[in-house]
Amino acid sequence: MLDIDRIVGRDEEISAVGHALGPGTRGSPPETTIIYGKTGTGKSLVTRCVSRQAQREAESHDTDFRFAYVDCSDYQSDAKASREMARQLSDASDTQTNIPRVGIGAANYRDITWELLDTHDIDVFVAVLDEVDKLDDDELLRSLTRAKESGKSDAHIGAICVSNKIEYRDRLNERLDSSLQDTELVFDPYDADQIRAILENRTDAFVNGALEQGVIPKVSALTAQEHGDAREAVDTLYEAGRIAEKEEASTITEEHVANAVQQAEINRFKQLVSGTTPHVKHILRTLAILTADNPGQQSFSTSEIYEAYTKFVATEGATPLSEDRVYRLLKEQSFLGVTESEHTGGGHGKGRVANRVCSGSDPVSMAVATALRHETQMRKVRLAREPERPTCQLTYFRRID
């Protein structure tokens, strides 16, 4: 794990997360915090590094501070996330606690956590729930925020919720939302100088002299101009290196960077799209098709997108979402940088929503097409294993090349 003093361009965010956890380092309740930001803005990195730093700081105050990091994209059910939380706490406590992989419910896994906290006299416990919006429900967060109040544990318990979705708070159960005393932080995209500093820290992956002088400035400028995603900047730099290696070039040039940019963008969109719901994929594919079939039109109203989307969903044999829900999903994808939204007034039905990359071979279409092909293959496998179930033929629009 990267040391906290090597994190670039996130001093204010480090300070804010540290302020939320600070009381816990002295044995007081930590602040529950919700962190928002686009992919590649350092949310997870800062949260984990500051949590580790807080644990070390607590030792100097004779406070037993523990934390568990749960990636909810890997543990999406309440039971799986609760088990992972208990497992990490058990490992950190050097106990031989038996935590069954299956066979007990989420509440039972959480009971193991509460018992571990009290058995080892842990003063403060913080659960870091990364990509918390991927959880099936809010029960784990509800239990964490009420554990001490309900007598489940004597420890002070807090949570840091990390999400790419700016509307996550609006989705919370009303009872939980009303009782949640939290701090909200937004991680802005990196600027060119910050990205350049991040890439300079990654040059040890290349032999001396392999990078020409203008390579890192070019990657930094392009990434900052597009979305400020540090992960894609690193991906672009490494992709340029792979291209140069295939060409058996002696150095990595700006031309290699230009060739790497599109592949890096495709990789970024694949990552963004792969974790979305089927209807988000349908909406994005619809928008990509509209863009490709109407090269002279730069944007499409929500009603235009919705009309095309309903036709596309019909070919899948699925029930379309409401137009209001489609509007909200488009707004969410705009926040993530997958689409761009231009509101022209007259309500959201007339708001203009355009594909972020308006070209026939755009990364959005390619990424969605890849995700849809994967889902088709997985469904065919499931249907082959379960022949007694009724089947339906999948039909997709033509691939946009």
N, C-alpha and C positions, 0 to 999 in steps of 0.2 A: 504494500500500500504506500502511495506517495506520501512523503512527510509534509506536514501542514505548511512549512515555510517555503516549500517549492510550488505551492499553488499560486497561479498567476491571475491577476485581475479580479480577485474575489475578496479583497480585504474587508469591504463593508459587509458582504454576506457572511464571511467568517465571524466577524464581530457580532452580527445579529444572531446567528445560531448560537454563538458562545454566550451571548446575553440570555438567551432562552434556557440554556443548560446550566448557566452559572449558579443559580440557587441550589441546584442539585449537588454541586461539588462541595457544598458546605452542609449538606444534610437536609436541605429544605426542598419543597416541591418544585420540580422543573416545569417550565411553561410548555404546554402542548403547542406545537408549531406546525403550520401547513405551508409547504414550500411549493411554489409554482414556477414553471419555466419551460421553454422549449427544449427539445432534445439537444444534448451537447453543450449545455450552459453551466455545467459543473455542480448541479444540485446534489447528486449522489456522492460525488467525490468530497465536496465540502462537508456534507452531513456526516459521513463516516470518519473523516479526519478529525473534525471537531469533537465528535463523540469519543474518539480514542483519547484526544487531548484532555477532555473533561474527566475521563476516568483516571488519567495520570494526575491531574490537578487535585482530584478528590482525595487521593492517597495522602497528599501533603496536609490535608485537613482531617485525617483520620476518619474519612467517610468512605464506606464501601459503595461505590457507584458502578453499576453494570449496565450494559446495553446489548441489545440483540438487533441485528440487521436482517430484515426479511424482504426479499425481492418478491413482491406479490405477483409479478408476471410469471414466476415459476411456481408459486403457491397461491393459487387463485381462490380456493375454497377456504371457508372459515376454519375447517378442521386442519387442512394442510398448513395454513399460515400459523395457526396456534401451535401445532406440533413443532414446526421449525423454530418458533420462538422458544418453546420449552427446551428443545434439543440444544440450542446455542447456549442458553443459560446453564444447562446441565454441564456442557463441555467446559464452559468458562469457570464453573465451580468445582471442577475435577471430581465430580461425583460419579457413582456407578448406577445412577437412576435409570431404571428400565422405562424407556419411552416407546411403546408399541407403534409400529408403522401404520397399522390398521386395527380396526376392531373397537375403538372407543370414539366418542364424540368430541367436538370442538371444546365444549365446556370442561370435559375431563382433561384434555391437554392443558387448558388454562389453569385448572386446579393444580396440575403438576408444577406449573410456573409459580403460582402463589405459595405452594408448599416449599419450593426451593428457596424462594425469597426469604421466608420466615425461618426455615431450618438453618440457613447460613447467615442469618442476621444481616441481610443486605439492606442498606439504608435507602438507596435510590435505584430505580430501574427505569430505563427508557427503551421503548420499542421503536425502532426506525422502520417504517412501513413504506418502502420504495414502490413507486407505481401503485399506490394505494387504490386508485380508481379501478384496478383490475380485480379487486376482491368482489366476490359474489354479493356480499352484503356488508352492513356496518357493525355487525355484532362484535367483532374483535375490538374495534376502536371504542365501542360503547363500554365493553368490559374493562378495557384498560383505564378509561377515564373515570370509572366508578368503582374500581377494585378496592381502594382504600376506604372510600365512603361506605361501601357495602360490607366492610369487614372481611374481605377476601384475603387481604394482606396488610401487614403493618408498615410495609415499605411505601415510600413516596413513588408514585408511578406516573410517567409521562409518555408522550408519543410525539414523534416527528413524522408527519405524513408528507410524502413527496409525490408530486403529480405533474404530468404534462398538460393536464386539462384545467384550464382556468375556471371552468364551471363546476369543478369537483365539489366545492362547498355547497353549491345549490342543490346537489343531488343527495346530500346527507339526510338521513331520517330526521323528521322535524323535531322529535323529542331529543335526539342526540345533538342536533344543531343548537337548540335552545340552551343546552347545559354545557356546551363546549366553550370553555374560556381559553381561547387560543390566540396565537400570534400568526399573522399571515405575511409571508415574504415572497417576492417575485424576483427571480434571477433573470436579468436582461441578457440578450445575446452579447457575445464578446465583440469588441471592436478590433480593427486591424492591428493595432499595436499590441493588444493583449494576445491575439492569435499568433502574432509573430514571436512573442516571448515564449508561448507554449511550444511552438515548433522548434525554436532554438534549443529547448530542453530535450527535444527528441532527436537531435542530430547525431547522438551517439549510436543510433541504429545504422548509420552509414559510415563507410570508411572515410578517412580524411581526404578532402579534395573532391569527393564524389558529387557534391552539390555545387552547381554554379552560383555565382553571387546573387543573381536575381530570382532564384527559385523560391526561396522562403517568402520574400516580399510579395511575389506574385500570388502565391497560394493564400497568403494572409489577406491581401486586398480583395481577391475574388470571393473568399469565404465570408468576409465581413460584409461585402456588398450584397451577397445573396441572403444570408440567414444568421451568420455569427455562430455557427455550429462548430465547436472545437473538434469534435469527433470526426466530422467530415473533413476538416482541414488536415488532420493527421492521416486520414484515409487517403486523401488526395495526394499527399506527399509520398506515402508508401506506394500508392498505385503508380505514380510517376517513376519511382524507383524500379518497380517491376517491369514497366514498359521499357525503360532504359536497359535493364538487364536482359530482356528478351532480344533487344536489338544489338546486344553486346556493345553498347555505347560506353565510352570511357568516363563520361560525366552525365549527370541528370540536368537537363536544360529546361528552359521555359516552354519549349515546344512539347516536351514530355508532360509538363504540367497541364498544358492545354488539352492534350489527349486524355489525361487522367481525370479531368474535371467532370466529364459526362459520366464516366464509370462510377466515380465517387458519389455523384448525385443520384445515380440509379441505386447504389448501395444504401444511401441514406433513405430514399423513398421506400425501398424494400423493407428496411427496418421499421419505418413509421407505419407502413401499410400492413405488414404481416401480423401485427398485434391488434388490428382493428376488428370490429364485428363484421359479419357478412354484409349487412346493409350499408355500412360505411364503404366497403369495397365496391358495392353496386353503385353507390352515389358517385364515387370517384371515377369509376369506369365510365359511367354515363357522361360525366363532365368531360373526360378525356375524349370520348367519341364525338361529343358535340363540338369540341374544339377542333378536332381533326377534320370533321365533315363540313365545318364552316370556317375556312381559313381567313375570310375577310371580317369575321366577327370576333371582337376581342373579349367580350364578356356575355354572360347569360343571366337572365333574371331567375329568381328562385322558382317562379312558376314554370319557366321553360325547362329548367333542370328537373323539376318534379314531374312534369308530364312525360319526359323521356325516361325518367327513373321508373315510373310505374309500369311503362311498357317493358322495360328491361327486367324488372322483378317478375312480371307475368310469365316471361320465358323460363323463369326458375321455378314456377309453381308456388311462389311464396306470396305472403300478404304484405303489401307495401306499408311503410310507416306513414303517419300523417304528414301533411306539408309543413306544419309547424315543427315537428320533430326533425324533418330533413333540413329545414332552415337552421336549427340549432346545431346539427351535426356538421353542416357546412361552416358555420361560424367556428366551431371547435377545430376543424381542419385548417381553417385560416390562421388560428392562433398557433398551430403547430408548424405553419409554413408550407403545408401541402397545397393549399389554395390561397388565392387572394380575394378579399372582399372589398367591394366598392359600393357604398350605400348612397343611393341617389334620392332618398326621401320617399315619402308615400307609404311607409310601412315596410316590413321585411319582405312582403310578397313582391315588391318592386326593387329590392336591393340587388345590386349587380354583384354576381359572384363569378370570378373568372379563374380558369386554371392557372396555376402559378407559372408553369412553363408552357407557353402557347406555341407548340410546334408539333408536327405530325409524329415525330419520334420521341416525344417527351418522356422523361423518367417516370412520371405519374402513371401513364398508361402501361409502360413496361413493367413497373413494379406491381401494379394491380393485376396485370395479366399473369405474372408469375405466381402471385398469391392465389388467384383463382384456379390456375392449373393445378397447384398443389392441393387445394381443397377438393378438386374434382378427383384427383388420384386417390386421396384419402377416402373419399366417399365410395369410390369404386371398390376399394379394399374392404371397407365395412360391409358393403352390399354383398360382396363375394363371400364374406364370412357368415352373413346372415341372410341366406337366400329365401327364407320363409317370409321376410318382411317385404311389403310392397315397394317397388322401385319406381323411380322416375328418371327420364332421360334429361341430362343437363345440356343446355344449349346456351352458348355464349355468343356475343357479338364478335365480329371478325377481329382478329388481332391487328392492332395499329402498329405498323412498322415505320 
